[in-house]
Amino acid sequence: MSRAQLAELIDVNPQTVGALERGDHYPSLDLAFRICDVFDLPVEAVFSRAPFAPLSAELYRKPTPTQGGDDDVPLDRTD
């Protein structure tokens, strides 16, 4: 989706969308809800006070090995 398309859907100009992407502008609550409605996501999935990690970091994160390999078996178990 282009900035122009999103801007039209949320009733702002494309420059506003660019400013939001760069973090130069913070949306009103109403605008935040309109953006979330377009993507059918909850506000906390789109906006945060803390920076989000890059999506690539989440997608390509290597799993950490677990001891024993079985999550539901206690590690101190003796048989």
DSSP file (Angstrom, degrees, kcal/mol; ACC not computed):
  #  RESIDUE AA STRUCTURE BP1 BP2  ACC     N-H-->O    O-->H-N    N-H-->O    O-->H-N    TCO  KAPPA ALPHA  PHI   PSI    X-CA   Y-CA   Z-CA
    1    1 A M              0   0    0      0, 0.0     2,-0.1     0, 0.0     3,-0.0   0.000 360.0 360.0 360.0 135.1    0.0    0.0    0.0
    2    2 A S     >  -     0   0    0      1,-0.1     4,-2.4     4,-0.0     5,-0.2  -0.393 360.0-112.1 -83.7 164.6    1.4    3.4   -0.9
    3    3 A R  H  > S+     0   0    0      1,-0.2     4,-3.0     2,-0.2     5,-0.2   0.906 119.9  53.5 -59.2 -41.4    1.5    6.4    1.4
    4    4 A A  H  > S+     0   0    0      2,-0.2     4,-2.1     1,-0.2    -1,-0.2   0.900 108.7  48.4 -62.8 -41.1   -1.1    8.1   -0.9
    5    5 A Q  H  > S+     0   0    0      2,-0.2     4,-2.1     1,-0.2    -1,-0.2   0.936 114.3  45.1 -65.4 -46.0   -3.5    5.1   -0.6
    6    6 A L  H  X S+     0   0    0     -4,-2.4     4,-2.1     1,-0.2    -2,-0.2   0.929 111.2  54.0 -62.9 -43.9   -3.2    5.0    3.2
    7    7 A A  H  X>S+     0   0    0     -4,-3.0     5,-2.3     1,-0.2     4,-0.7   0.899 108.8  48.9 -57.1 -42.0   -3.6    8.8    3.4
    8    8 A E  H ><5S+     0   0    0     -4,-2.1     3,-0.5     1,-0.2    -1,-0.2   0.909 110.6  50.5 -65.1 -41.3   -6.8    8.6    1.4
    9    9 A L  H 3<5S+     0   0    0     -4,-2.1    -1,-0.2     1,-0.2    -2,-0.2   0.825 118.2  37.8 -66.4 -31.8   -8.2    5.8    3.5
   10   10 A I  H 3<5S-     0   0    0     -4,-2.1    -1,-0.2    -5,-0.1    -2,-0.2   0.365 111.9-117.2-104.5   4.9   -7.5    7.7    6.8
   11   11 A D  T <<5S+     0   0    0     -4,-0.7     2,-0.3    -3,-0.5    -3,-0.2   0.912  74.9 109.4  63.6  48.5   -8.4   11.1    5.4
   12   12 A V  S   <S-     0   0    0     -5,-2.3    -1,-0.2    -6,-0.1    -2,-0.1  -0.859  73.0 -92.3-135.8 174.4   -5.0   12.9    5.8
   13   13 A N    >>  -     0   0    0     -2,-0.3     3,-1.2     1,-0.1     4,-1.2  -0.585  36.4-112.1 -88.0 157.1   -2.4   14.0    3.2
   14   14 A P  H 3> S+     0   0    0      0, 0.0     4,-2.2     0, 0.0     5,-0.1   0.797 115.3  63.7 -58.7 -29.2    0.4   11.7    2.2
   15   15 A Q  H 3> S+     0   0    0      1,-0.2     4,-2.3     2,-0.2     5,-0.2   0.862  99.3  54.5 -62.8 -34.2    3.0   14.0    4.0
   16   16 A T  H <> S+     0   0    0     -3,-1.2     4,-2.2     2,-0.2    -1,-0.2   0.910 106.3  50.9 -64.7 -42.0    1.3   13.3    7.3
   17   17 A V  H  X S+     0   0    0     -4,-1.2     4,-2.4     1,-0.2    -2,-0.2   0.923 110.4  49.9 -61.3 -43.7    1.7    9.5    6.7
   18   18 A G  H  X S+     0   0    0     -4,-2.2     4,-2.1     1,-0.2     6,-0.2   0.906 109.4  50.9 -60.7 -42.4    5.4   10.2    5.9
   19   19 A A  H  X>S+     0   0    0     -4,-2.3     5,-2.0     1,-0.2     6,-1.2   0.872 110.0  50.4 -64.2 -36.9    5.8   12.2    9.1
   20   20 A L  H ><5S+     0   0    0     -4,-2.2     3,-0.5     4,-0.2    -2,-0.2   0.915 109.5  50.9 -65.6 -42.9    4.2    9.4   11.1
   21   21 A E  H 3<5S+     0   0    0     -4,-2.4    -2,-0.2     1,-0.2    -1,-0.2   0.881 112.7  45.6 -62.7 -38.9    6.5    6.8    9.6
   22   22 A R  H 3<5S-     0   0    0     -4,-2.1    -1,-0.2    -5,-0.2    -2,-0.2   0.622 112.7-117.4 -79.7 -13.0    9.6    8.9   10.4
   23   23 A G  T <<5S+     0   0    0     -4,-0.8    -3,-0.2    -3,-0.5    -4,-0.1   0.635  82.0 121.3  82.7  14.7    8.4    9.6   14.0
   24   24 A D  S   <S+     0   0    0     -5,-2.0     2,-0.3    -6,-0.2    -4,-0.2   0.625  75.1  35.8 -81.3 -14.1    8.2   13.3   13.3
   25   25 A H        -     0   0    0     -6,-1.2    -2,-0.2    -9,-0.1    -1,-0.1  -0.995  69.7-147.3-141.2 141.3    4.5   13.4   14.2
   26   26 A Y        -     0   0    0     -2,-0.3    -6,-0.1    -3,-0.1     2,-0.1  -0.939  27.5-123.0-110.4 133.0    2.4   11.5   16.7
   27   27 A P        -     0   0    0      0, 0.0     2,-0.0     0, 0.0    -2,-0.0  -0.332  20.0-113.0 -75.5 153.3   -1.2   10.7   15.7
   28   28 A S     >  -     0   0    0      1,-0.1     4,-2.6    -2,-0.1     5,-0.2  -0.325  37.8-103.6 -67.7 166.1   -4.2   11.7   17.7
   29   29 A L  H  > S+     0   0    0      1,-0.2     4,-2.3     2,-0.2     5,-0.2   0.904 124.0  52.7 -60.8 -40.8   -6.1    8.9   19.2
   30   30 A D  H  > S+     0   0    0      1,-0.2     4,-2.1     2,-0.2    -1,-0.2   0.929 110.8  46.0 -60.8 -46.4   -8.7    9.2   16.5
   31   31 A L  H  > S+     0   0    0      1,-0.2     4,-2.5     2,-0.2    -2,-0.2   0.894 110.0  54.4 -65.3 -39.6   -6.1    9.0   13.8
   32   32 A A  H  X S+     0   0    0     -4,-2.6     4,-2.3     1,-0.2    -1,-0.2   0.917 109.4  47.9 -59.2 -43.7   -4.4    6.0   15.5
   33   33 A F  H  X S+     0   0    0     -4,-2.3     4,-2.3     2,-0.2    -1,-0.2   0.886 109.9  52.5 -65.5 -38.4   -7.7    4.1   15.5
   34   34 A R  H  X S+     0   0    0     -4,-2.1     4,-1.7     2,-0.2    -2,-0.2   0.912 110.3  48.2 -63.7 -41.8   -8.3    5.0   11.8
   35   35 A I  H  X S+     0   0    0     -4,-2.5     4,-1.4     1,-0.2    -2,-0.2   0.931 112.2  48.9 -62.9 -45.3   -4.9    3.6   10.9
   36   36 A C  H  X>S+     0   0    0     -4,-2.3     5,-2.1     1,-0.2     4,-0.9   0.865 107.1  56.1 -63.8 -36.4   -5.5    0.4   12.9
   37   37 A D  H  <5S+     0   0    0     -4,-2.3     3,-0.4     1,-0.2    -1,-0.2   0.891 102.9  55.6 -62.3 -39.4   -8.9    0.0   11.3
   38   38 A V  H  <5S+     0   0    0     -4,-1.7    -1,-0.2     1,-0.2    -2,-0.2   0.910 117.9  33.7 -59.2 -42.3   -7.3    0.0    7.9
   39   39 A F  H  <5S-     0   0    0     -4,-1.4    -1,-0.2     2,-0.1    -2,-0.2   0.434 105.8-126.2 -95.1  -0.4   -5.0   -2.9    8.8
   40   40 A D  T  <5 +     0   0    0     -4,-0.9    -3,-0.2    -3,-0.4    -4,-0.1   0.923  66.2 130.6  53.8  49.0   -7.5   -4.6   11.1
   41   41 A L      < -     0   0    0     -5,-2.1    -1,-0.2    -6,-0.1    -2,-0.1  -0.927  62.5-105.1-128.5 153.1   -5.0   -4.6   14.0
   42   42 A P    >>  -     0   0    0      0, 0.0     3,-1.6     0, 0.0     4,-0.6  -0.414  36.5-110.5 -72.7 156.3   -5.2   -3.5   17.7
   43   43 A V  H >> S+     0   0    0      1,-0.3     4,-3.1     2,-0.2     3,-1.5   0.875 116.5  58.3 -55.1 -42.0   -3.5   -0.2   18.6
   44   44 A E  H 34 S+     0   0    0      1,-0.3    -1,-0.3     2,-0.2     0, 0.0   0.683 101.1  57.1 -68.1 -15.6   -0.8   -1.9   20.6
   45   45 A A  H <4 S+     0   0    0     -3,-1.6    -1,-0.3     1,-0.1    -2,-0.2   0.662 119.2  29.9 -83.5 -16.4    0.2   -3.9   17.5
   46   46 A V  H << S+     0   0    0     -3,-1.5     2,-0.4    -4,-0.6    -2,-0.2   0.753 120.8  41.9-110.5 -36.6    0.8   -0.7   15.6
   47   47 A F     <  +     0   0    0     -4,-3.1     2,-0.3    -5,-0.2    -1,-0.2  -0.905  56.9 162.0-122.6 145.1    1.9    2.0   18.1
   48   48 A S        -     0   0    0     -2,-0.4     4,-0.1     1,-0.1    -4,-0.0  -0.988  41.7-133.0-154.2 150.9    4.2    1.8   21.1
   49   49 A R  S    S+     0   0    0     -2,-0.3    -1,-0.1     2,-0.1     3,-0.0   0.797  99.3  59.1 -73.7 -28.4    6.0    4.3   23.4
   50   50 A A  S    S-     0   0    0      1,-0.1     2,-0.0    -3,-0.1     0, 0.0  -0.770 103.2 -98.1 -98.7 146.3    9.1    2.1   23.0
   51   51 A P        -     0   0    0      0, 0.0     2,-0.2     0, 0.0    -2,-0.1  -0.325  37.0-121.4 -62.1 142.4   10.6    1.4   19.6
   52   52 A F        -     0   0    0     -4,-0.1     3,-0.1     1,-0.1    -4,-0.0  -0.582  26.4-112.6 -78.9 146.1    9.6   -1.9   17.9
   53   53 A A        -     0   0    0     -2,-0.2     5,-0.1     1,-0.1    -1,-0.1  -0.474  49.0 -84.7 -70.0 151.7   12.4   -4.3   17.0
   54   54 A P    >>  -     0   0    0      0, 0.0     4,-1.1     0, 0.0     3,-0.9  -0.323  34.1-126.3 -57.7 141.0   12.8   -4.7   13.3
   55   55 A L  H 3> S+     0   0    0      1,-0.3     4,-2.7     2,-0.2     3,-0.3   0.849 109.9  61.6 -58.7 -34.9   10.4   -7.4   12.0
   56   56 A S  H 3> S+     0   0    0      1,-0.2     4,-2.4     2,-0.2    -1,-0.3   0.856  98.2  57.0 -61.2 -33.8   13.4   -9.2   10.4
   57   57 A A  H <4 S+     0   0    0     -3,-0.9    -1,-0.2     1,-0.2     4,-0.2   0.871 111.3  42.9 -65.1 -35.5   14.9   -9.7   13.8
   58   58 A E  H >< S+     0   0    0     -4,-1.1     3,-0.6    -3,-0.3    -2,-0.2   0.895 116.1  47.1 -75.1 -41.2   11.7  -11.4   14.9
   59   59 A L  H 3< S+     0   0    0     -4,-2.7    -2,-0.2     1,-0.2    -3,-0.2   0.862 121.6  34.1 -70.0 -35.7   11.3  -13.5   11.7
   60   60 A Y  T 3< S+     0   0    0     -4,-2.4    -1,-0.2    -5,-0.2     2,-0.2   0.187  82.1 135.3-109.4  16.7   14.9  -14.7   11.6
   61   61 A R    <   -     0   0    0     -3,-0.6    -3,-0.1    -4,-0.2    -4,-0.0  -0.453  55.2-126.9 -65.6 133.0   15.7  -15.0   15.3
   62   62 A K        -     0   0    0     -2,-0.2    -1,-0.1     1,-0.1    -2,-0.1  -0.678  25.8-115.3 -82.2 132.2   17.5  -18.2   16.0
   63   63 A P        -     0   0    0      0, 0.0    -1,-0.1     0, 0.0     0, 0.0  -0.375  26.4-121.9 -65.7 145.0   15.8  -20.3   18.8
   64   64 A T        -     0   0    0      1,-0.1     2,-0.0    -2,-0.0     0, 0.0  -0.727  30.6-111.3 -87.2 136.5   17.9  -20.7   21.9
   65   65 A P        -     0   0    0      0, 0.0     2,-0.3     0, 0.0    -1,-0.1  -0.364  28.9-142.5 -67.5 145.1   18.5  -24.3   22.8
   66   66 A T        -     0   0    0     -2,-0.0     3,-0.4     1,-0.0     2,-0.3  -0.820  21.3-106.6-106.5 148.8   16.8  -25.7   25.9
   67   67 A Q  S    S+     0   0    0     -2,-0.3     3,-0.5     1,-0.2    -1,-0.0  -0.558 104.5   7.4 -72.0 132.7   18.4  -28.1   28.4
   68   68 A G  S    S-     0   0    0     -2,-0.3    -1,-0.2     1,-0.2     3,-0.1   0.105  99.7-115.9  84.6 -25.3   16.9  -31.5   28.0
   69   69 A G  S    S+     0   0    0     -3,-0.4     2,-0.5     1,-0.1    -1,-0.2   0.464  88.9  98.3  75.7   0.4   14.9  -30.6   24.9
   70   70 A D    >   -     0   0    0     -3,-0.5     3,-1.3     3,-0.2    -1,-0.1  -0.939  54.8-164.5-126.8 109.5   11.6  -31.1   26.6
   71   71 A D  T 3  S+     0   0    0     -2,-0.5    -1,-0.1     1,-0.3     4,-0.1   0.765  86.7  51.6 -65.8 -27.4    9.9  -27.9   28.0
   72   72 A D  T 3  S+     0   0    0      2,-0.1    -1,-0.3     0, 0.0    -2,-0.0   0.383  92.5  83.8 -96.5   7.8    7.3  -29.7   30.2
   73   73 A V  S <  S-     0   0    0     -3,-1.3    -3,-0.2     4,-0.0    -4,-0.0  -0.940  85.4-118.2-108.6 124.1    9.8  -31.9   32.0
   74   74 A P    >   -     0   0    0      0, 0.0     3,-1.0     0, 0.0    -2,-0.1  -0.295  14.7-134.4 -60.0 143.9   11.6  -30.3   35.0
   75   75 A L  T 3  S+     0   0    0      1,-0.2    -7,-0.0    -4,-0.1    -4,-0.0   0.736 102.5  55.4 -72.5 -23.5   15.4  -30.0   34.6
   76   76 A D  T 3  S+     0   0    0      2,-0.1    -1,-0.2     0, 0.0     2,-0.2   0.223  78.0 133.9 -94.5  15.7   16.1  -31.3   38.1
   77   77 A R    <   -     0   0    0     -3,-1.0     2,-0.4     2,-0.0    -4,-0.0  -0.433  37.2-164.4 -69.1 134.4   14.1  -34.5   37.7
   78   78 A T              0   0    0     -2,-0.2    -2,-0.1     1,-0.1    -1,-0.0  -0.980 360.0 360.0-121.3 133.7   15.7  -37.7   38.9
   79   79 A D              0   0    0     -2,-0.4    -1,-0.1     0, 0.0    -2,-0.0   0.375 360.0 360.0-117.2 360.0   14.5  -41.1   37.9
